[in-house]
């Protein structure tokens, strides 16, 4: 039987290169973009994860953690912002 689920896929324009490393995308690249509709920046997934972890380390410098070397998930626990729009 046919699936009668109605789905809508929103499309937005995106750059052909990563906003962090500025390298053009290859067909096999995994990319990510902001969940904020007004942000058009697109990133390699690895680039944005590394940026978010580094930003988490900076923003968490004044926070106290239960461990000396907090896990990436703890470092990412802050108000997210676009690597370019912030």
C-alpha positions in Angstrom: 0.0 0.0 0.0 1.1 3.6 -0.7 2.3 5.8 2.2 -0.2 8.7 2.3 2.0 10.8 4.7 2.2 14.4 3.5 5.7 15.9 3.9 7.0 19.3 3.0 10.7 19.9 2.5 11.9 23.5 2.8 14.7 24.5 0.5 17.1 27.4 0.9 20.1 28.6 -1.0 23.5 27.5 0.2 27.1 28.3 -0.6 29.1 25.7 -2.5 31.9 25.9 0.1 32.2 25.5 3.8 31.9 28.8 5.7 34.6 27.7 8.1 37.4 26.0 6.0 36.3 27.7 2.7 36.8 24.4 0.9 34.3 23.5 -1.9 32.0 20.6 -1.1 32.4 17.2 -2.7 29.4 14.9 -3.4 30.4 12.6 -0.6 30.8 15.4 2.1 28.5 15.4 5.0 27.3 19.0 5.6 25.3 20.8 8.3 23.5 24.1 8.4 21.9 26.2 11.0 18.4 25.4 12.2 17.7 29.1 12.0 16.0 29.8 8.7 17.6 33.3 8.3 21.2 31.9 8.5 22.3 30.7 5.1 25.8 29.4 6.2 26.6 25.8 5.5 29.5 23.8 7.0 31.3 20.5 6.7 29.9 18.5 9.7 33.5 17.9 11.0 34.3 21.7 10.7 31.3 22.9 12.6 31.6 20.2 15.3 35.3 21.2 15.9 34.3 24.9 15.9 31.5 24.3 18.5 33.8 22.2 20.7 36.5 24.9 20.6 33.9 27.6 21.3 32.5 25.5 24.2 36.0 25.4 25.7 36.3 29.1 25.5 32.8 29.8 26.8 33.2 27.2 29.6 36.5 28.6 30.9 34.5 30.3 33.7 32.3 27.2 34.4 33.1 24.4 36.8 32.9 20.8 35.7 32.8 17.6 37.6 35.9 16.3 35.7 39.2 17.9 34.9 38.8 17.1 31.2 35.0 17.5 30.4 33.5 15.5 27.6 32.6 17.2 24.3 28.9 17.0 25.2 29.5 19.1 28.3 31.5 21.6 26.4 28.7 21.9 23.8 26.1 22.7 26.5 25.9 26.4 25.9 23.7 28.8 23.8 24.6 27.9 20.2 25.3 30.5 17.6 26.4 30.4 14.0 30.1 30.3 13.4 29.7 33.3 11.0 26.7 35.2 12.1 27.6 35.7 15.8 
